[in-house]
Amino acid sequence: MKKQNNIVLIFLFLFLSLGCDDILEEDITDNVMQITVPLEGAKLIGNSVQFSWEYIDGAKDYRVQVTNSNQINVVDSLVKANSFTYTLDSGTYQWRIRGENFAYKTAYIFPVNFSIEESDDLSNQIVDLEFPTDNFYENEPSKGVVFSWKKLGKADFYNFILIKKLNGETIAHEAPNITATRVTVDDSDIDEDAEYIWKVMAINTLDDGTVSETEFSEQSLFVDTVAPNQPILSSPVDLDEIAPSVVTFNWQNGTDTGNVKSPITSFIEIFKDIDFTIEEFSSNTSSNSIQYEFKTVGTYYWRVTAKDVAKNISDHSIVRSIIVK
């Protein structure tokens, strides 16, 4: 029996030494990535490059890197799928890729050279939207919102459309046939909390008189001016008495009453005085629960504030105390 127990202890020690993730993850170190496009020496026309490759069993993500002719990284992205599209200016580039999981990585493939050439025909090109980034949250539309995108070399002008999506879709603002690469939209058009979809198309006239145009590129902007509700403390109860130990704090954020329900982060504060000037502990958390270990006796005061990704901040919760004795 003693020998059996020793074997169990040895196995447990090895398990903890190696780490759970190392044991559970598949070792992909010796796997070799196989790319599809672009291949060595590819000459691409336009500005949109699709990188693609074969899946590897055991890989959770793929690291894609692209460098320009000056050996400067212009792309360094972690991708879950087996393809990735990116817009690049004319020039020569190299790209490489490796597979990854939590514990292991393959080697990068040998860098693959390719080039991009500008084209008069816009039909296979993309307008690269810059700001607001996709799924950006805004809480001050009264100051106006600037929408911007990268210049497309062969474009004569652009069409801009802003659509409000709230109980259906309506056009909030249009700016056709503009030569600039930005549009400012004021609060008369961004007039309430909602999702706003902004779209840009590039257009030109070819030498033979025909018109070429890109597809619309689009991204979403969420306007949220409503602060989260005041958090409601759940436990521990006020004046709870404990010995020095780990305490779990719980609270509720309540229901968001706005049109746009932005993701909320809670901020808990634990102080040694009721005026909240002597800090013991504070932390942001995306959950409604957190643990803290009290090691010193005394009375502590805690409260919670909610903040959404649009930067709206709730009122502080009520203050509760906990007595460590």
ZAVEXZA-104580 format. One record per residue (C-alpha): chain; x negated, y negated, z negated; residue number from 0; residue in one letter. Coordinates in nm, 3 decimals, always signed. Example, Ala and Ser with C-alpha at 12.3 -4.5 7.8 and 13.67 -1.06 7.14 Angstrom:
% ZAVEXZA-104580
+--------+---------+---------+---------+-----+--------+
: chaine :      xx :      yy :      zz : num : residu :
+--------+---------+---------+---------+-----+--------+
:      A :  -1.230 :  +0.450 :  -0.780 :   0 :      A :
:      A :  -1.367 :  +0.106 :  -0.714 :   1 :      S :
+--------+---------+---------+---------+-----+--------+
END
This chain:
% ZAVEXZA-104580
+--------+---------+---------+---------+-----+--------+
: chaine :      xx :      yy :      zz : num : residu :
+--------+---------+---------+---------+-----+--------+
:      A :  +0.000 :  +0.000 :  +0.000 :   0 :      M :
:      A :  -0.286 :  -0.236 :  -0.091 :   1 :      K :
:      A :  -0.453 :  -0.172 :  +0.249 :   2 :      K :
:      A :  -0.125 :  -0.244 :  +0.428 :   3 :      Q :
:      A :  -0.083 :  -0.571 :  +0.238 :   4 :      N :
:      A :  -0.438 :  -0.672 :  +0.334 :   5 :      N :
:      A :  -0.361 :  -0.612 :  +0.702 :   6 :      I :
:      A :  -0.051 :  -0.830 :  +0.674 :   7 :      V :
:      A :  -0.251 :  -1.108 :  +0.506 :   8 :      L :
:      A :  -0.521 :  -1.091 :  +0.775 :   9 :      I :
:      A :  -0.260 :  -1.115 :  +1.051 :  10 :      F :
:      A :  -0.093 :  -1.409 :  +0.873 :  11 :      L :
:      A :  -0.428 :  -1.586 :  +0.842 :  12 :      F :
:      A :  -0.502 :  -1.538 :  +1.212 :  13 :      L :
:      A :  -0.152 :  -1.661 :  +1.301 :  14 :      F :
:      A :  -0.195 :  -1.978 :  +1.099 :  15 :      L :
:      A :  -0.552 :  -2.033 :  +1.225 :  16 :      S :
:      A :  -0.458 :  -2.004 :  +1.590 :  17 :      L :
:      A :  -0.140 :  -2.206 :  +1.551 :  18 :      G :
:      A :  +0.213 :  -2.108 :  +1.646 :  19 :      C :
:      A :  +0.205 :  -2.293 :  +1.977 :  20 :      D :
:      A :  -0.119 :  -2.125 :  +2.092 :  21 :      D :
:      A :  +0.034 :  -1.783 :  +2.032 :  22 :      I :
:      A :  +0.371 :  -1.861 :  +2.187 :  23 :      L :
:      A :  +0.240 :  -2.046 :  +2.494 :  24 :      E :
:      A :  +0.118 :  -1.852 :  +2.797 :  25 :      E :
:      A :  -0.253 :  -1.891 :  +2.871 :  26 :      D :
:      A :  -0.263 :  -2.055 :  +3.217 :  27 :      I :
:      A :  -0.633 :  -2.149 :  +3.205 :  28 :      T :
:      A :  -0.733 :  -1.924 :  +3.494 :  29 :      D :
:      A :  -0.433 :  -2.002 :  +3.717 :  30 :      N :
:      A :  -0.504 :  -2.191 :  +4.039 :  31 :      V :
:      A :  -0.276 :  -2.469 :  +4.165 :  32 :      M :
:      A :  -0.149 :  -2.443 :  +4.523 :  33 :      Q :
:      A :  -0.050 :  -2.774 :  +4.687 :  34 :      I :
:      A :  +0.196 :  -2.819 :  +4.973 :  35 :      T :
:      A :  +0.162 :  -3.184 :  +5.081 :  36 :      V :
:      A :  -0.027 :  -3.398 :  +5.148 :  37 :      P :
:      A :  -0.306 :  -3.168 :  +5.262 :  38 :      L :
:      A :  -0.670 :  -3.261 :  +5.323 :  39 :      E :
:      A :  -0.705 :  -3.531 :  +5.590 :  40 :      G :
:      A :  -0.332 :  -3.604 :  +5.616 :  41 :      A :
:      A :  -0.247 :  -3.935 :  +5.786 :  42 :      K :
:      A :  +0.085 :  -4.071 :  +5.663 :  43 :      L :
:      A :  +0.292 :  -4.347 :  +5.818 :  44 :      I :
:      A :  +0.493 :  -4.582 :  +5.596 :  45 :      G :
:      A :  +0.463 :  -4.641 :  +5.223 :  46 :      N :
:      A :  +0.637 :  -4.346 :  +5.057 :  47 :      S :
:      A :  +0.428 :  -4.041 :  +4.970 :  48 :      V :
:      A :  +0.577 :  -3.714 :  +4.852 :  49 :      Q :
:      A :  +0.336 :  -3.494 :  +4.657 :  50 :      F :
:      A :  +0.444 :  -3.132 :  +4.622 :  51 :      S :
:      A :  +0.299 :  -2.803 :  +4.496 :  52 :      W :
:      A :  +0.387 :  -2.448 :  +4.398 :  53 :      E :
:      A :  +0.516 :  -2.375 :  +4.048 :  54 :      Y :
:      A :  +0.288 :  -2.186 :  +3.808 :  55 :      I :
:      A :  +0.437 :  -1.938 :  +3.560 :  56 :      D :
:      A :  +0.381 :  -2.069 :  +3.209 :  57 :      G :
:      A :  +0.324 :  -2.434 :  +3.308 :  58 :      A :
:      A :  +0.566 :  -2.680 :  +3.148 :  59 :      K :
:      A :  +0.431 :  -2.995 :  +3.318 :  60 :      D :
:      A :  +0.199 :  -3.104 :  +3.596 :  61 :      Y :
:      A :  -0.053 :  -3.387 :  +3.574 :  62 :      R :
:      A :  -0.074 :  -3.580 :  +3.905 :  63 :      V :
:      A :  -0.359 :  -3.825 :  +3.958 :  64 :      Q :
:      A :  -0.421 :  -4.048 :  +4.262 :  65 :      V :
:      A :  -0.728 :  -4.268 :  +4.310 :  66 :      T :
:      A :  -0.787 :  -4.536 :  +4.573 :  67 :      N :
:      A :  -1.099 :  -4.597 :  +4.783 :  68 :      S :
:      A :  -1.258 :  -4.779 :  +4.488 :  69 :      N :
:      A :  -1.213 :  -4.469 :  +4.270 :  70 :      Q :
:      A :  -0.957 :  -4.651 :  +4.056 :  71 :      I :
:      A :  -0.666 :  -4.448 :  +3.922 :  72 :      N :
:      A :  -0.342 :  -4.582 :  +4.070 :  73 :      V :
:      A :  -0.128 :  -4.288 :  +3.953 :  74 :      V :
:      A :  -0.159 :  -4.075 :  +3.638 :  75 :      D :
:      A :  +0.179 :  -3.912 :  +3.578 :  76 :      S :
:      A :  +0.309 :  -3.607 :  +3.394 :  77 :      L :
:      A :  +0.580 :  -3.438 :  +3.603 :  78 :      V :
:      A :  +0.810 :  -3.145 :  +3.519 :  79 :      K :
:      A :  +0.927 :  -3.067 :  +3.874 :  80 :      A :
:      A :  +0.711 :  -2.942 :  +4.162 :  81 :      N :
:      A :  +0.732 :  -3.266 :  +4.357 :  82 :      S :
:      A :  +0.672 :  -3.634 :  +4.293 :  83 :      F :
:      A :  +0.735 :  -3.937 :  +4.517 :  84 :      T :
:      A :  +0.540 :  -4.261 :  +4.488 :  85 :      Y :
:      A :  +0.498 :  -4.574 :  +4.701 :  86 :      T :
:      A :  +0.144 :  -4.675 :  +4.799 :  87 :      L :
:      A :  -0.008 :  -4.953 :  +5.007 :  88 :      D :
:      A :  -0.200 :  -4.881 :  +5.326 :  89 :      S :
:      A :  -0.542 :  -4.733 :  +5.264 :  90 :      G :
:      A :  -0.734 :  -4.416 :  +5.183 :  91 :      T :
:      A :  -0.670 :  -4.211 :  +4.871 :  92 :      Y :
:      A :  -0.752 :  -3.889 :  +4.689 :  93 :      Q :
:      A :  -0.513 :  -3.686 :  +4.478 :  94 :      W :
:      A :  -0.546 :  -3.392 :  +4.243 :  95 :      R :
:      A :  -0.321 :  -3.195 :  +4.010 :  96 :      I :
:      A :  -0.331 :  -2.948 :  +3.722 :  97 :      R :
:      A :  -0.072 :  -2.744 :  +3.531 :  98 :      G :
:      A :  -0.020 :  -2.787 :  +3.156 :  99 :      E :
:      A :  +0.170 :  -2.647 :  +2.862 : 100 :      N :
:      A :  +0.140 :  -2.734 :  +2.495 : 101 :      F :
:      A :  -0.171 :  -2.524 :  +2.439 : 102 :      A :
:      A :  -0.340 :  -2.469 :  +2.776 : 103 :      Y :
:      A :  -0.434 :  -2.644 :  +3.101 : 104 :      K :
:      A :  -0.543 :  -2.523 :  +3.441 : 105 :      T :
:      A :  -0.842 :  -2.681 :  +3.611 : 106 :      A :
:      A :  -0.771 :  -2.971 :  +3.846 : 107 :      Y :
:      A :  -0.774 :  -2.882 :  +4.214 : 108 :      I :
:      A :  -1.062 :  -3.027 :  +4.416 : 109 :      F :
:      A :  -0.960 :  -3.385 :  +4.515 : 110 :      P :
:      A :  -0.763 :  -3.399 :  +4.841 : 111 :      V :
:      A :  -0.821 :  -3.693 :  +5.079 : 112 :      N :
:      A :  -0.535 :  -3.861 :  +5.266 : 113 :      F :
:      A :  -0.458 :  -4.199 :  +5.420 : 114 :      S :
:      A :  -0.155 :  -4.423 :  +5.464 : 115 :      I :
:      A :  -0.090 :  -4.652 :  +5.760 : 116 :      E :
:      A :  +0.161 :  -4.936 :  +5.766 : 117 :      E :
:      A :  +0.452 :  -4.897 :  +6.008 : 118 :      S :
:      A :  +0.682 :  -5.148 :  +6.179 : 119 :      D :
:      A :  +0.969 :  -4.900 :  +6.148 : 120 :      D :
:      A :  +1.120 :  -4.930 :  +5.799 : 121 :      L :
:      A :  +1.360 :  -4.636 :  +5.827 : 122 :      S :
:      A :  +1.131 :  -4.397 :  +5.637 : 123 :      N :
:      A :  +1.002 :  -4.650 :  +5.385 : 124 :      Q :
:      A :  +1.109 :  -4.750 :  +5.034 : 125 :      I :
:      A :  +1.141 :  -5.083 :  +4.855 : 126 :      V :
:      A :  +0.951 :  -5.039 :  +4.528 : 127 :      D :
:      A :  +1.155 :  -5.202 :  +4.250 : 128 :      L :
:      A :  +0.950 :  -5.354 :  +3.967 : 129 :      E :
:      A :  +1.160 :  -5.526 :  +3.698 : 130 :      F :
:      A :  +1.387 :  -5.463 :  +3.519 : 131 :      P :
:      A :  +1.261 :  -5.106 :  +3.507 : 132 :      T :
:      A :  +1.516 :  -4.829 :  +3.547 : 133 :      D :
:      A :  +1.751 :  -4.795 :  +3.248 : 134 :      N :
:      A :  +1.621 :  -5.116 :  +3.090 : 135 :      F :
:      A :  +1.828 :  -5.260 :  +2.802 : 136 :      Y :
:      A :  +1.884 :  -5.638 :  +2.775 : 137 :      E :
:      A :  +2.051 :  -5.836 :  +2.495 : 138 :      N :
:      A :  +2.001 :  -6.196 :  +2.615 : 139 :      E :
:      A :  +2.157 :  -6.226 :  +2.962 : 140 :      P :
:      A :  +2.251 :  -6.588 :  +2.886 : 141 :      S :
:      A :  +1.891 :  -6.680 :  +2.969 : 142 :      K :
:      A :  +1.929 :  -6.524 :  +3.313 : 143 :      G :
:      A :  +1.773 :  -6.204 :  +3.443 : 144 :      V :
:      A :  +1.495 :  -6.201 :  +3.703 : 145 :      V :
:      A :  +1.501 :  -5.902 :  +3.938 : 146 :      F :
:      A :  +1.175 :  -5.839 :  +4.126 : 147 :      S :
:      A :  +1.028 :  -5.587 :  +4.369 : 148 :      W :
:      A :  +0.707 :  -5.528 :  +4.562 : 149 :      K :
:      A :  +0.660 :  -5.693 :  +4.902 : 150 :      K :
:      A :  +0.701 :  -5.452 :  +5.192 : 151 :      L :
:      A :  +0.444 :  -5.558 :  +5.453 : 152 :      G :
:      A :  +0.659 :  -5.530 :  +5.766 : 153 :      K :
:      A :  +0.985 :  -5.656 :  +5.615 : 154 :      A :
:      A :  +1.138 :  -5.975 :  +5.759 : 155 :      D :
:      A :  +1.387 :  -6.017 :  +5.475 : 156 :      F :
:      A :  +1.573 :  -5.834 :  +5.200 : 157 :      Y :
:      A :  +1.933 :  -5.779 :  +5.094 : 158 :      N :
:      A :  +2.000 :  -5.784 :  +4.719 : 159 :      F :
:      A :  +2.321 :  -5.656 :  +4.556 : 160 :      I :
:      A :  +2.410 :  -5.642 :  +4.186 : 161 :      L :
:      A :  +2.702 :  -5.414 :  +4.091 : 162 :      I :
:      A :  +2.878 :  -5.421 :  +3.755 : 163 :      K :
:      A :  +2.982 :  -5.074 :  +3.644 : 164 :      K :
:      A :  +3.255 :  -5.095 :  +3.380 : 165 :      L :
:      A :  +3.592 :  -4.927 :  +3.433 : 166 :      N :
:      A :  +3.497 :  -4.899 :  +3.799 : 167 :      G :
:      A :  +3.244 :  -5.086 :  +4.010 : 168 :      E :
:      A :  +3.256 :  -5.450 :  +4.124 : 169 :      T :
:      A :  +2.998 :  -5.666 :  +4.304 : 170 :      I :
:      A :  +2.864 :  -5.917 :  +4.053 : 171 :      A :
:      A :  +2.610 :  -6.093 :  +4.277 : 172 :      H :
:      A :  +2.485 :  -6.079 :  +4.637 : 173 :      E :
:      A :  +2.181 :  -6.240 :  +4.799 : 174 :      A :
:      A :  +2.154 :  -6.141 :  +5.167 : 175 :      P :
:      A :  +1.872 :  -6.223 :  +5.410 : 176 :      N :
:      A :  +1.622 :  -6.353 :  +5.153 : 177 :      I :
:      A :  +1.247 :  -6.364 :  +5.216 : 178 :      T :
:      A :  +1.143 :  -6.382 :  +4.848 : 179 :      A :
:      A :  +1.075 :  -6.070 :  +4.642 : 180 :      T :
:      A :  +1.275 :  -6.184 :  +4.341 : 181 :      R :
:      A :  +1.623 :  -6.303 :  +4.253 : 182 :      V :
:      A :  +1.738 :  -6.477 :  +3.934 : 183 :      T :
:      A :  +2.094 :  -6.398 :  +3.827 : 184 :      V :
:      A :  +2.247 :  -6.614 :  +3.554 : 185 :      D :
:      A :  +2.507 :  -6.532 :  +3.291 : 186 :      D :
:      A :  +2.800 :  -6.638 :  +3.508 : 187 :      S :
:      A :  +2.750 :  -6.314 :  +3.703 : 188 :      D :
:      A :  +2.618 :  -6.100 :  +3.420 : 189 :      I :
:      A :  +2.918 :  -6.197 :  +3.213 : 190 :      D :
:      A :  +2.979 :  -5.900 :  +2.980 : 191 :      E :
:      A :  +2.820 :  -5.593 :  +2.830 : 192 :      D :
:      A :  +2.806 :  -5.321 :  +3.096 : 193 :      A :
:      A :  +2.579 :  -5.118 :  +3.318 : 194 :      E :
:      A :  +2.452 :  -5.326 :  +3.612 : 195 :      Y :
:      A :  +2.314 :  -5.144 :  +3.916 : 196 :      I :
:      A :  +2.077 :  -5.355 :  +4.123 : 197 :      W :
:      A :  +1.992 :  -5.259 :  +4.479 : 198 :      K :
:      A :  +1.744 :  -5.391 :  +4.736 : 199 :      V :
:      A :  +1.709 :  -5.310 :  +5.107 : 200 :      M :
:      A :  +1.434 :  -5.431 :  +5.344 : 201 :      A :
:      A :  +1.516 :  -5.520 :  +5.705 : 202 :      I :
:      A :  +1.318 :  -5.622 :  +6.016 : 203 :      N :
:      A :  +1.357 :  -5.654 :  +6.392 : 204 :      T :
:      A :  +1.132 :  -5.438 :  +6.610 : 205 :      L :
:      A :  +0.964 :  -5.551 :  +6.932 : 206 :      D :
:      A :  +1.237 :  -5.390 :  +7.141 : 207 :      D :
:      A :  +1.503 :  -5.595 :  +6.960 : 208 :      G :
:      A :  +1.641 :  -5.311 :  +6.751 : 209 :      T :
:      A :  +1.684 :  -5.350 :  +6.377 : 210 :      V :
:      A :  +1.519 :  -5.115 :  +6.129 : 211 :      S :
:      A :  +1.596 :  -5.101 :  +5.760 : 212 :      E :
:      A :  +1.515 :  -4.902 :  +5.450 : 213 :      T :
:      A :  +1.772 :  -4.724 :  +5.240 : 214 :      E :
:      A :  +1.880 :  -4.920 :  +4.933 : 215 :      F :
:      A :  +1.651 :  -4.866 :  +4.633 : 216 :      S :
:      A :  +1.846 :  -4.894 :  +4.308 : 217 :      E :
:      A :  +1.796 :  -4.902 :  +3.933 : 218 :      Q :
:      A :  +2.020 :  -4.957 :  +3.632 : 219 :      S :
:      A :  +2.016 :  -5.242 :  +3.382 : 220 :      L :
:      A :  +2.221 :  -5.209 :  +3.062 : 221 :      F :
:      A :  +2.339 :  -5.529 :  +2.896 : 222 :      V :
:      A :  +2.417 :  -5.478 :  +2.528 : 223 :      D :
:      A :  +2.465 :  -5.781 :  +2.301 : 224 :      T :
:      A :  +2.652 :  -5.602 :  +2.019 : 225 :      V :
:      A :  +2.449 :  -5.522 :  +1.708 : 226 :      A :
:      A :  +2.477 :  -5.173 :  +1.558 : 227 :      P :
:      A :  +2.709 :  -5.129 :  +1.264 : 228 :      N :
:      A :  +2.571 :  -5.166 :  +0.914 : 229 :      Q :
:      A :  +2.435 :  -4.827 :  +0.803 : 230 :      P :
:      A :  +2.624 :  -4.645 :  +0.528 : 231 :      I :
:      A :  +2.407 :  -4.473 :  +0.267 : 232 :      L :
:      A :  +2.499 :  -4.114 :  +0.183 : 233 :      S :
:      A :  +2.242 :  -3.972 :  -0.057 : 234 :      S :
:      A :  +2.082 :  -3.991 :  -0.302 : 235 :      P :
:      A :  +2.349 :  -4.173 :  -0.502 : 236 :      V :
:      A :  +2.272 :  -4.501 :  -0.675 : 237 :      D :
:      A :  +2.072 :  -4.471 :  -1.001 : 238 :      L :
:      A :  +1.995 :  -4.106 :  -0.927 : 239 :      D :
:      A :  +1.733 :  -3.973 :  -1.172 : 240 :      E :
:      A :  +1.465 :  -3.727 :  -1.055 : 241 :      I :
:      A :  +1.129 :  -3.591 :  -1.155 : 242 :      A :
:      A :  +0.837 :  -3.676 :  -0.923 : 243 :      P :
:      A :  +0.920 :  -3.474 :  -0.612 : 244 :      S :
:      A :  +1.017 :  -3.487 :  -0.245 : 245 :      V :
:      A :  +1.348 :  -3.666 :  -0.192 : 246 :      V :
:      A :  +1.565 :  -3.647 :  +0.119 : 247 :      T :
:      A :  +1.738 :  -3.975 :  +0.213 : 248 :      F :
:      A :  +2.053 :  -3.957 :  +0.426 : 249 :      N :
:      A :  +2.274 :  -4.224 :  +0.584 : 250 :      W :
:      A :  +2.522 :  -4.287 :  +0.866 : 251 :      Q :
:      A :  +2.512 :  -4.554 :  +1.137 : 252 :      N :
:      A :  +2.885 :  -4.548 :  +1.205 : 253 :      G :
:      A :  +3.055 :  -4.604 :  +1.541 : 254 :      T :
:      A :  +2.912 :  -4.841 :  +1.802 : 255 :      D :
:      A :  +3.194 :  -5.077 :  +1.903 : 256 :      T :
:      A :  +3.029 :  -5.224 :  +2.216 : 257 :      G :
:      A :  +3.086 :  -5.139 :  +2.582 : 258 :      N :
:      A :  +2.727 :  -5.010 :  +2.603 : 259 :      V :
:      A :  +2.622 :  -4.769 :  +2.331 : 260 :      K :
:      A :  +2.246 :  -4.808 :  +2.323 : 261 :      S :
:      A :  +2.030 :  -4.546 :  +2.148 : 262 :      P :
:      A :  +1.971 :  -4.645 :  +1.786 : 263 :      I :
:      A :  +1.663 :  -4.622 :  +1.566 : 264 :      T :
:      A :  +1.694 :  -4.648 :  +1.189 : 265 :      S :
:      A :  +1.444 :  -4.832 :  +0.969 : 266 :      F :
:      A :  +1.427 :  -4.722 :  +0.605 : 267 :      I :
:      A :  +1.254 :  -4.929 :  +0.339 : 268 :      E :
:      A :  +1.163 :  -4.819 :  -0.014 : 269 :      I :
:      A :  +1.032 :  -5.089 :  -0.246 : 270 :      F :
:      A :  +0.925 :  -5.111 :  -0.608 : 271 :      K :
:      A :  +1.132 :  -5.422 :  -0.676 : 272 :      D :
:      A :  +1.489 :  -5.526 :  -0.600 : 273 :      I :
:      A :  +1.368 :  -5.833 :  -0.407 : 274 :      D :
:      A :  +1.187 :  -5.603 :  -0.158 : 275 :      F :
:      A :  +0.847 :  -5.768 :  -0.191 : 276 :      T :
:      A :  +0.637 :  -5.472 :  -0.313 : 277 :      I :
:      A :  +0.655 :  -5.196 :  -0.055 : 278 :      E :
:      A :  +0.632 :  -4.829 :  -0.144 : 279 :      E :
:      A :  +0.722 :  -4.679 :  +0.196 : 280 :      F :
:      A :  +0.887 :  -4.771 :  +0.525 : 281 :      S :
:      A :  +0.943 :  -4.586 :  +0.849 : 282 :      S :
:      A :  +1.134 :  -4.585 :  +1.177 : 283 :      N :
:      A :  +1.327 :  -4.271 :  +1.265 : 284 :      T :
:      A :  +1.564 :  -4.165 :  +1.540 : 285 :      S :
:      A :  +1.750 :  -3.938 :  +1.298 : 286 :      S :
:      A :  +1.970 :  -4.026 :  +1.000 : 287 :      N :
:      A :  +1.752 :  -3.850 :  +0.748 : 288 :      S :
:      A :  +1.397 :  -3.874 :  +0.619 : 289 :      I :
:      A :  +1.192 :  -3.730 :  +0.334 : 290 :      Q :
:      A :  +0.953 :  -3.904 :  +0.101 : 291 :      Y :
:      A :  +0.752 :  -3.769 :  -0.192 : 292 :      E :
:      A :  +0.753 :  -3.975 :  -0.512 : 293 :      F :
:      A :  +0.443 :  -3.918 :  -0.724 : 294 :      K :
:      A :  +0.466 :  -4.206 :  -0.969 : 295 :      T :
:      A :  +0.741 :  -4.271 :  -1.225 : 296 :      V :
:      A :  +0.941 :  -4.590 :  -1.197 : 297 :      G :
:      A :  +1.252 :  -4.741 :  -1.040 : 298 :      T :
:      A :  +1.260 :  -4.770 :  -0.660 : 299 :      Y :
:      A :  +1.504 :  -4.952 :  -0.430 : 300 :      Y :
:      A :  +1.595 :  -4.841 :  -0.079 : 301 :      W :
:      A :  +1.796 :  -4.968 :  +0.216 : 302 :      R :
:      A :  +1.837 :  -4.892 :  +0.586 : 303 :      V :
:      A :  +1.866 :  -5.114 :  +0.895 : 304 :      T :
:      A :  +1.972 :  -5.000 :  +1.244 : 305 :      A :
:      A :  +1.811 :  -5.133 :  +1.564 : 306 :      K :
:      A :  +1.911 :  -5.035 :  +1.917 : 307 :      D :
:      A :  +1.685 :  -5.024 :  +2.223 : 308 :      V :
:      A :  +1.830 :  -5.357 :  +2.340 : 309 :      A :
:      A :  +1.674 :  -5.504 :  +2.021 : 310 :      K :
:      A :  +2.004 :  -5.579 :  +1.848 : 311 :      N :
:      A :  +1.963 :  -5.542 :  +1.471 : 312 :      I :
:      A :  +2.231 :  -5.454 :  +1.218 : 313 :      S :
:      A :  +2.280 :  -5.602 :  +0.874 : 314 :      D :
:      A :  +2.093 :  -5.426 :  +0.595 : 315 :      H :
:      A :  +2.282 :  -5.149 :  +0.424 : 316 :      S :
:      A :  +2.370 :  -5.193 :  +0.061 : 317 :      I :
:      A :  +2.077 :  -5.137 :  -0.174 : 318 :      V :
:      A :  +2.054 :  -4.827 :  -0.388 : 319 :      R :
:      A :  +1.803 :  -4.739 :  -0.656 : 320 :      S :
:      A :  +1.636 :  -4.414 :  -0.755 : 321 :      I :
:      A :  +1.473 :  -4.355 :  -1.092 : 322 :      I :
:      A :  +1.166 :  -4.131 :  -1.103 : 323 :      V :
:      A :  +1.096 :  -4.013 :  -1.458 : 324 :      K :
+--------+---------+---------+---------+-----+--------+
END
